[in-house]
Amino acid sequence: MRPLRCAVLDDFQNAATAFADWSPLGDRVDVVTYDEHFATQDALVAAIADADVVVTLRERVPFPAALLNRLPRLKLLIASGMRNSVIDYAAARANGVTVCGTESSGTPPVELTWALLLGLARGIVQENDALRAGGRWQSTVGADLHGRRLGLLGLGRIGGKVAAVGLAFGMEVTAWSQNLTEERAAEVGVTLARTKEDLLASSDFVSIHLALSDRTRNLLGARELALLKPTAYLVNTSRAAIVDQDALLTVLREGRIAGAGLDVFDTEPLPTDHPLRTAPRLLATPHLGYVSRANYERYYGQAVEAIGAWLSGAPIRVLS
């Protein structure tokens, strides 16, 4: 019998084989990694049509029924993380595809959130670029964190950790979400904002930590962004669709907020001609929130374990 073929998608850093030991699978599985994103479904199908197993990174590649129907050999789909909104689970079941997930740490997104926030507040990129280019010595004046208000949209697993760092900096931290209670806010040591509008209007820094749903899609549109102070900063390491991208571009271009830090985008990878690539007052990273050594070891190490368990008929973390 031929070995099973395992395709690892979007392995941009060639990390799948560097951070996990695939040898327990022996000669039963051939692993093929792809370090570039397939821009079209046709290109993806051409690459993985003969794959029995696919490992997909986070929610970057949708697996709708139309795609799953074109992958007759696929039997096991492994997603990094235990929640994936872009897989059609009913279509997977209909095609005989088992979908499973891996654990994912919430710590790396917390750390990147603060990297973006601090980078914005202290003009790190501008000052570094000027220093390395032999340019002007000091051109920005940093925004203080101590004593300023951090407004969090979402106070769950990640938002709660972001709040703890803000409190350690001596910030006044407030939070709001549609289901947030006084008890949860008190547990974390923050103040519950009366309304979303109050939080936006009163905060010096706003950071988003909500799951994308019908209720949170376009939660911040032109009306909400207009409430932000002209000295305020907005950070989004959650999901791009929570913020109206056109409205955000407008307030950045018109200088109606001090700046924004983004790690998530409406299209990923971001097209080379996308207007966000040249937007002023923007500090952006290519969706690095989950990208850390420990998380990659977890993702790919548990993918190997899942394949081994699936081959032996042992239980695996099935998603549905």
N, C-alpha and C positions, 0 to 999 in steps of 0.2 A: 504494500500500500504506500502511496505517496505521502510525504509529511503534510500535515495541515499547514495552510498558509495564513500567517497573521500579519495584517497590515496596521501599522501605527501611524496615525495621521497627525499632521501639524507638529512634527517633532523638530521645531525650528532650531533648537540648540543641540540636536543629535544627543538628547539626554536619555532616551529610552533604554539604550543599551549601556550607557555610561553609568546610570544610577540604579540599575537593577541587574540581578544575576538571573539570566534566562537559562542557565545550564540545567536546572532541574527538569526542564521540559525535554532535554536530550535531543534526539533526532526526530521526535514526534512532531515538532513544529518548526517551520521556517519563518523567521521574523524579517519583515521588510519595513523599513522606516521611510517616511517622506518628510523632508525638511522644508517643503514649500506647500502653501495652501492651494487647493484646487478651486479655481474661481467659478467653475461651472459644474453642474451635475454630470454632464457628459464626460468631462475630463476626469472626474472622480470615479465614475463607473468604469472608464477605460483602464484606470489604474488598479482598482480593487475588485473587478468582476469575478476574479478567481479566488478571492479571499474567503476562508472559512471563519476567521476571527478578525474583528476590527477593534482596535483600541482608539477611542476618540477623546480629544482633549477638551474638557469642560463642555461648553455649549457652542463651540465655534462652528461645528458642522451639523446642520439640521439633517435628521433622518426621517423625512416624511414618507408616506405610503408610496409615492411615486418613485422614490429612490430605493426603498426596501424591495419593491416589486422587481427591480432591475438587478438585484443581487441574489440570484438563486442559490449560490453556494454558501451564503452567509448563515452561520448558525449561532454565533456568539458575538454580542456587541458589548464592549466594556467601556463605560464612561467614567472619567475621573470625577469624583464627587458622588454624593448619594442623591442628588436632585438634578434632573436634566429636563428642561422644558421644551427642547427641540427634537425629541424623539417621539415618534408616533407609536406608542406602546401597543395599541390595538393592532396596527398593521404589522408590528414585529411578531406578535403572537400568531397572527394569521399566516405569516410566512415561516413560522417555526423557528423564529430567532429568539434566543434567550438574551435578555438585557440585564446586565449587572453593573454595580458601581464600586467605587473604592472610597476609602475615607479621605477627608480633606481637612486640613487645619485652617482655622480662621485667623491664625496669628499673622501670616504673611500679608493679607490685605490690610490688617490694622497698621502694620509697620509701613506699608507703602502709602497709606492714607496720610500718615504723619510726615513721610518724606515729601509728599507733594505739598502739604500744608506749610511745612517749614521752608521748603524751597520757594514757595510763593511769598511767604511773609518776609523772608530775608533776601530776596532777589538773588538767590544762589547762582542760577544759570547765567543771568546777565553779568554778574560780577566775575564769575569764573571765566566766561568768554572774553571779557575785557582784559582781565589779568593775563590770560594766555596769549592774547593778540597784541599785548603791549599797549593797550588802550588806556583810557582815562582811569586814574586811581580813585575809586569810589564814585559811584553815580547814583546809588539808590539809598533810601532811608528805610530801614526795616520797620515792619509793623510788629508791635509788641503782642505777646500772647498773655503774659501775666496780667490779670485783672480785666481781660477782655472776655467777651461772651462767645462761647462755642455752641452753636445750635445743631443738634443732631436730628435728622429725619430717620428714625428707626433706632431702637435701643435693644436689639436682639443680641445674638452671640457676638457679632463683630462690633456693633454699635456700642455695646456695653464696655468692651475693651478700649475702644477709642475714647469713650468718656473718662475711663480711669486715667489715661495718659493726660487728657486735658486738665483733669483735676490736679494731677501731679505738677503740671505747669503753672498752677495757680489760676486757672481760668474759671469763670463762672459757666457752668454747663447746663443747658436746657435741652429738652428733647420733646419730640412729638411724633406720633404715628396714629393711625386711625383706631388702633386697639390698645394703645399704651395706657397703662393705669398708674394712679398715684403710687400704688404699692411697688410696682416694678421700678418706677423712677426713684423712689426712696431707697430701694434695695441697692441701686447703683450709686446713690448719693447725688443725684441730679434733680433739677426742677422740671416738673411737667409743664410745658407750654400750654396755654389755654387753647390756642388755635395754631394751625400751620402758618397763618398770616402773621400772627404775633411773633412767632419764632423767626420768620424770615426778616421782618422789619426791625427786630431788635438785636440780631446777631452780627458779630464782627466776622465770624467764620461759620460757614454752613457746610456740613458734611453729610452725604447721603448713604444710608445703610439699610435699604429696603429691598425686599424681593420684588421682582417685576411681576405684576398681575394686571388684570383689567382695572383695578382700583388705583394702581400706582403709575400706570402708563400715562405719560405727559402730565404727571402730577405738578411739575413746575413748567408752566407756560409763560407767555409774555406777561400776563397779569401778575403772576407770582414773582417772576424775576424783577419786575418793576418795583417790588416792595423792598428789595435789598438796598442797603446803604451804598453810596458810591465808593465807600472805603472798604466794602465787604469782599470777602473771597468765598468762592463756591468750589467744593471738592466733590467729585463723583467717582468712586471706585466700585460702584454697585452695578447698575445697568444703564446704558445710554438712553434707552427709551423712557426712563423716568423724567428726563428733562427734554423739552422741545428743543431740538438741535438748532433749528433756524432762529428761534427766539434767543437762544444763548449766543449764537454768532452775532446777532444784532447788538446785544448789550455789551459784548466784548469790543466790537468795532466802534461803537459809539462812546466807549469809556464810561458806561453807566455803572460798572462795578470795577473794583480794583484788579480782579483777575480770577481765573478759574484753573483748577487742576483736574485733569481728566485721565482716567485709565481705561475707559470703556467708550465704544463708538458704535454708531448705528450700523456701520459695515466694518467687518474685521476680516483680514487686515485692511487698514484704512487705505483707500485708493490714493495713488500719488498725487492726483489732482483735487483731492478733497479740500474744501475751503478751510477745514479746521487745521490743516497743516500749515497754513500761513496766517491764522487768526492772531491778532495782537492780544497781549495780556493773558496768554495761555501757556501753562506748563503741562505737557502731555507725555504720557508713557504708553507703550504698545501693549496694553492689558497685561501688566506684570504683577497684578495683585496676588495671584496664586503661585507665581513663579519663584520658587525657592528650592534649595537643595533638599530640604527635609520633605517638602511636599512632593517633589519629583520622585524621591526615593519611595515615598508612600504610594503614589499613583502607580508607578511602573512595577514596584515590588509586589503590590497587591494584584496587579493585572496578571503577573506571572502565577501567583497563587490561585487566582480565579480560573485561569486556563487549566492549570494542573488539577484543580478540584472538579472542573467541568468534565475533563477527560476521564476522571476516575468515578464520576457519578456522585461526588460528595456535595454537600450543600454550598451554595454561593449566595452573595448579596444580590438578590434579584430585585430589580426596579420595576415599577409598574405605574 
